[in-house]
């Protein structure tokens, strides 16, 4: 048995996989997010550990005797978060998350301090990344910065509590903005620009390698063997790629979770930072990937449903019954509730509804929301294609994969086949479990297969024209929103 743990922003998920690649059981428990100031997004590392222990107890109960056959644990996690530890290994402050945008000024400072930053890291400096967060702490919380002895990512802090070892792997480390992504090693130059050294960083391994065994007291507490190893694991999207079998050059998927991602596997380092395309290491050796990221995807639908007091499933049924005329004349929605990364790198971008009428009922407005998220995904696909990356089709993962209407809308918007898979919503946890199997000695070709196809959504030419017109409005609306902010600032 192989256990996968996926540390998301809103939930920790666990998945137990047997040696024949069958999912034995899954379970998830929620997490809270704190937003004490505008543009801030933080979590409690102590809550992660508390929830992890509760999740292990629940999985032990659900799995029965299968639990005692676990050989390895794999970790998947939300990227970029800054867990700061002092000399005594205690957490110094709340964890600054990936969707926290307070460090825009520090990004400009870092790019000025390291002129070849893009060449080294393969990415623009963005507020979501870890390195600008540390510059912000250095400037605004100097008493915390001087106490910082270690900087860990979310899943790697959990690994430390599980194994006693400070270790990260290439895919997650690449998102810190301290990694030389081509060399798969820390960059002393970029570390120095933020006042840090290798001594502050975890050791690096590949995601499919073992990072060590469970501490005896943790194994006893969870009812597992002391011989259980913990795989390197992966950043959430790289782990999801392993879960969906996106491990060979050209494989691609879209993830509709809290954020929205377009992920394409490359056989070599292929950066394209001009349009805020990310280039990271894959969780498997000798592979990289390009990625476009929008900060608010399915989170936009959750926000809207909470605002109007309706269940997402009920609203999606109403949206699916809309006429072609209602959809073609719906308001246009900008999904920038937390700013945006690809292609704008604009932490100050904001959400907008444009074109509201008396006829704009909740279903029409809901359609505008999921269409706007689709247009954000389209922006990502467009700049990936402009960078020279060819995309033939995309698997669809994440909570949004449960909506057949959304999948079909994406196919029509992108003019690409969209494929859903059985268990597609478990991508990160499944990928973590697969990486656990590899760390325990399993063969990659046997483990990293593509899950069974559930449905293929082909684009319809009949919908292409109205969506193209609305996409053009969407892009123009962002420019107007940006210009409006500039007028406000005068």
N, C-alpha and C positions, 0 to 999 in steps of 0.2 A: 504494500500500500504506500501511496505517496500523497503527502498533504501539501496543498497550496494555500497560502495566505495572501490576500490582496488588500493592501492598505489604501483604500480610496479616501476621498475627501469627506464624503458623507456617510461612509459605511466601511466596515471591515468584513470581508467575505472569506469563508473557508470552503475548501473543496477537497474531498477525498477521492483519489483515483486508484483503481486497482491495476495489476500488472498487465491486464488485457485492454487497458485504456477506457474502461467503463467507469462512469461517475457513480460512486457508491452513495454519497450524500453531500449536501451543501447546507450552509447556514450563513446568515449575515446579521450583524448588529450595528446600530446607527452610531454616528459620531456627531458632536456638536461643533459649530464654528463660531468664533467670536469676531466681531467687527467693531472694536472700540472707537475707531475714528474712520472718517471717509478714506477709502483706498486701502485700508488695513484688512487683513484676513489672517487670523491666528487660530491655533489649536493647542490643546494641552497634551504634552507627551505622556503625562501620567494617565490621562484618560485612555490613550491608545493601549497602554499596558493593562489597565483595568479591564477594558473591553476585550482585549486578547485573552486574558485569563477566563473571562466569562464565556467567550466563544469556544475555547478549548473544552470547557466543561460540557457545553451544549453538544459539540461534535462528538465527544466521547460517549455521551448518552445516545446520540442518534446512530453512531456507527456500530455500536455493540462490540462483538468480538473482533471485527475487522480493525478496530482502533489499535489493537495490540500488535498488528502486523505492519504498522507504519515503519518504513526504513529511512525515509528522508523527508525533509520539509523544504519547500521552496517559498521565496518571498517576492511579492510584487508590490510596488508602492507608488503613491503620488510623488512626482518628481519635484526637485528644486527646493523643498522645504529646508529651513535652517534650524537644526537642533544643535544648540550650543552647550557644551559641557565644560565644567571647570576641572581643576586638577583632581578633585575628589569624585569626578564623573557624575556629578549632580547637574541637572538641567538648570541653566542660568536664567532663562526667560521663556515666555510662551513661544511656540514654534511659529516662525513667519512662513506662510504658505506660498504655493506657486502662483495663486491668483491675487496676491498682495502686490499693489502697484505703487507703493510709497517711494521707491528708490529710483525714480526716473532721473533725477539730477545726478545721482551717483553713477548711473549708466554712462552719461556723457563724460563724467570725470574719468571713468575707467577706459573708455575708448580713446580719450586724449592721452592718458598715461601709457597706453599700450597700442601704438599705431597699427601694429600687425595683429591685433586681437582677432580679427576675422579669419586670418590665415591659420592662426594657431588653434582656435576653438571651433572654427567652422560656423560661427553664429554671431549675430549682432548681440550687443549687450542689451538685455531687456530686464525690466523690473522683476519679472518672474524668476529669473535665475538667482542662484545662491550668492554668487560673488558680489553683486551690487547690494544685496541685503547686508552683507558683512561691512561694506563701506558705510552703509546707513547706520548700522550699530556703532561703528567706530566713531562716527561724527556726532550722533545724537545720544548714544548710551555708552560713553567711553569707559565708564566703570564696569560695564558688562564685557566690553571688548577686551580689556586688559586681563580679565579673568578667564577668557576663553582659551581652553587648552585643546579642545577637539571640536571639529565641525562634522556632524553626521547628517545624512539624509534620513527621512522618516523610517523607511524599512530597515535601514542599517542601524538605527538606534534600537529598534526591536531586536535585530540580530545580536547586538551587543548585550542586551538583557538576556537573550536566549543562550548565547555561547561564551560571553565574556570577551569577545574579540571585536575590534574595530576594523571592519572590512567593508568595502563596497565593490561593486562590479562596474564594468565599462559603460553599460547603457545608461545607468542612473548617474554615474560620475560625470558623464559627458554633459549633462544638463546643469552642472554646477558652475560652468564657465571657467573652471580652472584646469580642465583637461586638454592636453594636446591630443585632439581627436584622431589625427592620422597616426600618431605614434602610440596611442592608447596608454598614455602615461601623464602624470601631473606635469604642468608647466611651471617651472620655478619662476619664470618671468612674470606670469600673470598672478601667481600667489604673492610675489613680492609687492606687486602693485596694490594689493589689498592689505598689506601688512602681515601676511601669513607665510608659513613655510610648510614643507612636507610633514613636519612634525605635528601639524594641526590636522593633517588629512588621514583618512583610513587607508589601509593597504588595499591594493587593487588585485582582483582576480576576474576571470571570465564568469559569466552568469551560469554556465553549466558545470562549474567546478564546485567542489566542496569547500566551505569556509570553516569547517570544524563541526564538532558534535555538540549536542545539548549539554548544558551544565547539569551535573547530577541532581541538584536540587530542583531544577526546572523539569527535568525528565520525570522525577518522582511526583512532582506536583501535578503534571499533566497525564500521568499514567503511561508514559512512553519509555522505551529503552534508552539507556545512556549511550547506546551505539547509533542512535538516530543522527544523521548528518544534516546540516543546513546548507542548501545550495546557495551560490552567489545570487541567483534570482535575476530580477530585471526591473527597470523602470516600468511603470504601468503599461505604457504602450508597447514597449519591446516585449514584455511578458505576454501581452495580448496577442502580439504577432506570433509568438511561439505557440500560443493556445489555438490560433486559427490556422497554423501551418504556413504562415508567411515568413519563410526562412530562406527562400531562394531569390536571386535577383529578378526584379519585375513584379514580385508578389506585392499586392496592395490591399489595404483595408481602410474603411472609415469607422471611427469610433464615435458614437453619439452617447456620451456620458455627461457628467457635469460640464466638461469641456468638449470640444469637437476637434477631431484629429483626422488628417489624411496621412497615411503611413505607407511608404514605398521602400522596399528592400533594395540595396545597392551592393555590388560585389567589391566596390572600392570607395574610398573617401571622395565624396562629390559635393562640396559645399556650394551653397547658393544664397548667401546672406542678404543680397541686395533687397529682396522682397520679403525679408523676415522668414525665410524658409530655414528650418532647423536641419542640421546635419549632425547626427549622433552615432555612436557605436551601437551595433545590435547586441542583444544579450547572448549571442552565440559567437564563437571566435571567427575572425577574419571576414566579418561582414559589418556593414554600416547601413544606415537608413536615412532618408530624407523625410521630413515631417512638416506639414503645415498645422498650425494650432489656432483655434479660436477659443477664447476664454470662457464664453458662456454659450452652451449648446442646449442640451436637454434641461439645463438649469433655467433657461428662459421659459420653457413650458411649465416647469415646476413653479417658478415665480408667478406666472400669469394665473395658473390654476389656484394657487394659494390666495392671490389677490382677489379673485372673484368667487372663491369658495366652491370649487367644483373638483371632482376627481378627474385625474388625467385620462383614465380609461373612458369615462363618460363623455368628456369633451372631444376626444378623438373620434368617438362614434358620431357625434354631431358634425364634426368637421368633414368626415368622410361622406356625409349626405348632402354637402353643399353642391349647388349647380356650377357648371362651368362659368356662367356669367358672374355668379357671386365671387368665385375665386379670382376671376380676371379683374374684378373691380374692388377687391379687398384693399384695405390700407396696406402700406408698405412698412415693414418693421426692420429697424436696425437692432441687432442682437448684442449690442456692446454694453451690457450691464456691468461689466468689470473692466472696461477698456478693451483693447484688442491687440493681438500679436500679428499673425499673418493676415493680410500683407502689409498692415499699416504701422505696426510697432507704435501704437498710440494708446498709452495708459489712460488718457483723458477722454477718449471717445465715449459716447454715452448712448443709451438706448433711445429709440424714437419710434413713435407711431405717426405716420404721415397719411393724410387722406381719410380721416374718420368722418363718417356720415351718420344720419339718423338710422340708416339701414345696417350699420355696422354692429350686429349683435355679437354675442360672446363667441359663437362658432366662427363667424367671419374674422373676428379679431384673433381667435386662436389659430385659424389658418394662416393669418399674416405672420404669427410668431414662428410656426414651424417652417413656413416658406422662407422667412428671413434667416433662420438657422441654415436652411439649405443653400441660400445664396452665400452665406459666410463660408460654407464648405466649398461652394463653387469658386470663390475667390482663391481658396487654397489650391484646388485642383488646377486652376488657371495658371498660377505662378509656378507650380511644380512643372507643368507642361512647358511653360516659357523657359524654364531652366534647362530643358532638354530631356526631362524625364517622361517616358512614354507609359501611359496607364491604359491597359486594355479593359479591365474590369475591377470592381472593388467588392470585397466582402464587407458586410455591415455588422458591427459589434456594438455592445453597450446596451443600456436600457432602452434607447431609441430603436433598437433592432426589433423590439416587440411590436412596434407599430407597422403594419403592412402598408398603411396609407403613406406614412413617412418614407418608407423604403421606395415605394413607387414614385413619390414626388422627387426623391433624390435621383432616381434613374432618369426621369424626364428632365430635371434641371441640368444634370451633368452630361446627359446624352451618353451614358455609360451603363452597361449591365451591372446591376446591384444584386449581390448574392447573400442570402441569409443562411445561417447554419444552425443546426440543432444544438442548443446550449450556447448560442452566440453571446448571450448576456453574461456568461461566466468566463469570458476571455482571459482576464488578468489572473484569476484564481486558477483556471485550467492551465495557463502557461506556466504559472509558478509550480504547479504540481508536476508538469512535464519537465521543468528544469530540475526539480528534485529527483526525478527518475534518472535524468542524465548524470547528475552528481553521484548517484548510487551505482553508476556503471552501465545504464541502458544505452542502446544504440540510437543515435539521432534520427536516422532514416526510418526506424521503426516507431519512434515516439512522436516526432514532429510532423505528423500527417495532417491533412486538411479534414476537419470534421465533416460529417455527412451534411450534404446540401439540403436545406429545407425548402427554399424557393428561389427562383431567379426572376428578377424584375427587369424587363426590357423597356427601353425608352420608346415613347410613342411620338411620332412626328406631329400628330395633331396638337400636342401640348407644347411643342418646342417654341412656337412663335410667341404665344402670350407670356411664357416664362422668360424668354429672351428680352421682351419689352420690359417686363417687370424687373428683371435683373439689371438692366440699364438704368432704370429709375433708382434701384437700390444703390448702385455705385454712385450715381449723381447725388443722392440724398446724403451719403456720407460726406462728400465734398462740401455740401451746403452746411451740414452740421459742424464740420471742422471750421468753415469760414465764420459761422455764427459764434463759435467759441473764441475765435480770434478777435471779433468785434467786441465781445463781452470783456475781453482782457484789456482792451484799450482804456 
